[in-house]
Amino acid sequence: MKAVALISGGLDSALAAKLIKDEGIEIIGLNFKTPFCLCDKRGSSGCLNRAQQIAHNLGIELKVVGITNEFFRIIENPKHGYGSNMNPCIDCRILKFSKAREFMQVVGASFIITGEVLGQRPMSQHRQALKVIDKESQLEGLVLRPLSAKLLPKTIPEEKGWVVRDRLLDFSGRTRKPQIELAKRLKIKDYSCPAGGCLLTDPSFCRRLKDLIYHEGLNLNHVELLKLGRHFRLTPKTKLVVGRNRDENLRLVELRQENDALFMPLKISGPTALTRGPLNRDLVKLSASIVSRYCDLNDRREVEIVFKNSLNKEEILSVLPIEESHLVTLRI
């Protein structure tokens, strides 16, 4: 008997896979890669690395599948709507389960395992949502949720005796204590934040995402840029991103595209900033004044800012820091 376990890198999926592996069933792990992992805001590698470590510790194979482009389309128009922010949780689960069903058929597995806990997430982990997700992904009866199985209808794996229902659990609600205690007993380590997480539930990130969709549209580079710095909308077509620390300054340079420009302070401490979109002389000066606002001024009135245009031609600008009252009107 073989099953596919969805391995997110979080605690719940690790526990679910371990419980069923201990029943003597061969487990193949499946991880879905998107740019919205909350465990690593600079990229989606945080949970992926943890998923790989969990698979290694459990002694199971892990297949990683990228679903970014398909997920972008869901974000723009989710059939089942959003949660409290821009989190299309039900549509997200349907997409992942549909991909898992296809993978299950390829590897000859008989059912799917997930770490979902009844009542843990308000949009996607109540009874009706679970029923909709299973039906629309064409997996009715084939999704086993070991952590809450005793609170849910019997699945085909239980009815056919592939797993013993009495050995499954009855976890529910948002508390993490039962999972953490079970992890200690099962010696599960190297998981990411216990509850996992998604940037699409972060109000600040979602404000930037809405602005991006409205003005520019979704692509991976644009989304990676959303995770960094302070964002300012200068015109409908031009945006400025100001780094908050050394790592973000370096990452902004890495994400720079062909037509992007850079701003950096000269001879004083301060951030690197990137503009994306058309620039005229007024916008260059405005961008420099915003950057100077975040420099270590040490009683200076004017600040020298290096402007590097899209052709890498440099110019030194002497500017006054922008007034706070003007700054707040531009901040996304």
N, C-alpha and C positions, 0 to 999 in steps of 0.2 A: 504494500500500500504506500502511496506517495501523495504528498500534499504540498501546495505552494503557500508559503508564509509571507505576508507583507511585512517587511522589516524597515521601519522608518528610521531607526537609530535611537528611538525613545525606549523607555522602560517597558511599556505595556506590550509592544510587539515582541520584545525579547522574551518576556515571560510567557506569552501565548505560544511562541515557537518551541520554547523549552518544554512546556507542559505536554505538548503533543509529540515532540521527539521522544520524550520519556515513555510514551505509550508504544514505542517501537515502530513508529511510522517514519518513513524517509521524508525529510524536509528539504525543500529547495527554497531559498530566500529570494524575494523580489523587492527591489528598492526603486522608487520613482524619484527622478531628479528634476527639481524645479528651482528657480532662483528666489523662492520665497521662504526659505528656512529661517526661522527666528533664532536658531542656535548659533548662526554665523552670519551676521548681517552683511559681511563683505562678499558673501557668496553662498552657494549651497553645499560647500564641501564639509561643513561641520557635521551635520547629521549623516552625510554619506560616509565619512570616515568612521563614525561611530557604528553605522550599520555594518560596514566591512569588519570592524573589530568584533562586533557581536556575532556575526556569522562565523568568523574564525574561532571564537571561543566556544560556539555551539557545535563546531565541526560540520557546518553545512555550506553548500555552495550558495553564492549570492550573484544574482543577475541584476544589473543596473540598467534601467530604461529611462531615457530622457523624454519628457512629455511637454516641454516648455511651449512650443508653438501651439499645440492643441489646447493647452491650458490658457494661453493668452486669449484665444477665441472664446473660451468659457467666461473669462473675467469680463470681457466686453459685453457679453449677452448671456447670462446664466438662465437656463430654463426655470430653475427652482429659486431664483433670486439670491440675494445676499443675506448674510448674517448682520451683526451690528455695525459692520463697516463694509469692506468690499470682499468679504470672504464667501465665495460661492461653494460652501462646504458640501452640500448634497451633490451638486454637479461634479465637483472634484472627486468625490468618492465613486460616483458612477463611472467617470472616466478611468480611474485607477482600477476599479473592479473589472471593467470591460477588458482592459489590457491584461489583467491577471487571468481572466477567463481564456483569452487567446493563448497566453503563455502556458496555462494549465494543460491545454490541449496539445501544445507542442511537446511538452516534456512528459506527457502521459500521466499527469496527476489526477486525483479523483475529487479533490475539494480544496477550498481556500481557507486559510487561517488568518484572522486579524486580531489585533490587541484591543479592539474597541470595548469600551465599558459602558454599559447602559446608564444613561443620564449624565455622563461625564461632560459632553459638549452639547450645549442647548439646541443647536440647529440640526446636527447630523447624527446624534446618538440617542435619540428617543425612539420608541418602538415603531411609530409610523414611518419615520425617516429611514430606519434600517430596512423596513419592509419595501419601501419605494426603491431604495438603492439596490437591494438584491434583485428586485423584479426588473428594473430598467437595465441592469447589467447582465441580465439573463442568467442569474446565479441563484435563483430561488432554491432553498434547501441545501445549497452547497457552500455556504459561508458559515464556518464555525468560529464562534467568538468564545474561546475557552474561559476568559475571565468573568463572563456574565452568563454563560450557557444555561445554568440552572434557572435563570430568570426569564429565559426566552424559549420559544417553541423548539421542539426537537428538530435537529437537522438530519439530513440523510446519513451523514457519518455516524450519528448516534443511533438512528433507527436500525441501521444495518450492522451495528456492533463493531464498526471500525475503531471507534473510541468508546470508552466507558463513561457514561454521563455522570455517574457518582463521583468520578475523579475530577470533574470539572468544577468551576467555581461560581459564586453568586455575588461578585463585586458589583457595586452600583454607586452612582453619585460622583462628586468631584473630589472627594478626599483621596489623597495619595498614600495614606498610611498602610492599607492592606497590601498594595503593590510593593512598597518599599520593604515591608516585613517579608513578603514572599521572595523578593530578590535576595535578601540575606539568606533565607533558607535554601534557595536554589543556587546560591553563589553566583548570581548574575552581576557582573560589573561592566564598566566601560560603556554605559549608556549615556546619552546626552541628557539635557534637561528632562526631568521625570515626565512632565506632561507634554513634551514636544512643543510645538508652537509654529505659527505662521505669521509672516509680516502683514498679511492681508487683514489681520485683526487689529493692527496697530493704527490708531487714528491719524497720527502724524504722517506715517508712511502712506496711508490711503489718500490724504489730501494731496500729496505729491503725485500719487498714481492717477488720481482723477484729473489733475492738471496736465499730466503727460498725455493721457488718452485724448483729452479735449484738444490739445495744441499740436501734438506731434505723432501720437500713435505708439503702439508697443513694439519694441524689439529688445533683445537681450542686453545690448549695451546701454540702452536708455534705462532699463530697469536696474541694472547694476549701479548706474549713476545715482538712482534714487536713494540708495542705501548710504550715501556719503554726504557729509557736510550740511551746510545751510543752503537752502534753495531760494532763489529770487527770480520772479517773472518780470523781465525788463520790458518786453513787448510780447504780443501774441506769438511771435516766432523766435524769440531770443530769451534764453535763460542763463543765469549765473549760478554756479555752485562753488561755495567757499569751504575749503577744508577746515576741520576742527582740530586736527593734530597731525603729527608727522606721518603716521601711517596713511591717513586719508589724503594728505598732500601727495604722497607718492602714488597712491591708487588713482587719483585724478589724472596724473600724467599718463599712467598706464591706459586709462580708458579714453584718452584723447583721440578724437577722430580727425580725419583729414582737414575739415573746415573749422575745427575748434580753435579757440585762442586761449592763451594762458596769461595770468597776472600773478606777479610775485613781488614782495617787498624788497627794496634794495637797502642793504646795510643795517636793517633792523629785523627783529623777530616778528613773524607774522605768517599768515596762511598763503598757500597756493590756491588759486581760483581758476575755474574753467568756464568759458562762455560757449554756448552751443546755439548757433543761429546767426543771422546777419547782424553785422555791427556797422554803425556809423560813428562819426567822431563824438557825438554826444553820448552814445552808449559806451564807448571806450572810456570816456571820462567818468561816467556814472559807475561803471564796473570798478574802476580804480579807486573811486571814493568809497565804495562799499568795502573793498578789500582793506583799505587803510583804516576803516572803522574797527577792524579786528586785529590791528597791529599793536605792538608794544610801543606806545607813543612817547612815553617818558617826557611829557610836557611839550612835545612838538605840536605845532599847528599844522604844518604841511608835511606830507609823507611822499617819498619817492617810490614809485611803483614801476616795475618792469612789465611792459606789455609786449607779449610775443604773439604776433599774428599768425594766421593759418599758414603762411609761407615761412614761418620762423624768423621773420625780420623783427628785431627788437627796437623798442623805443622806451625812453624813460620819461615818465609823467610825474609832475609834482602836483599833488592834489590835497584838498582838505577832506577830512573824514565826513561822510554823509551824516546829516542830522537824523537822530533816532525817529523823529516823527515822519520823515520821508521813508526811512528804511522799513518801517512796519507796513507801509502800504505796498511794498514790493515783495515781502516775504511770503513764501508759499506755506 
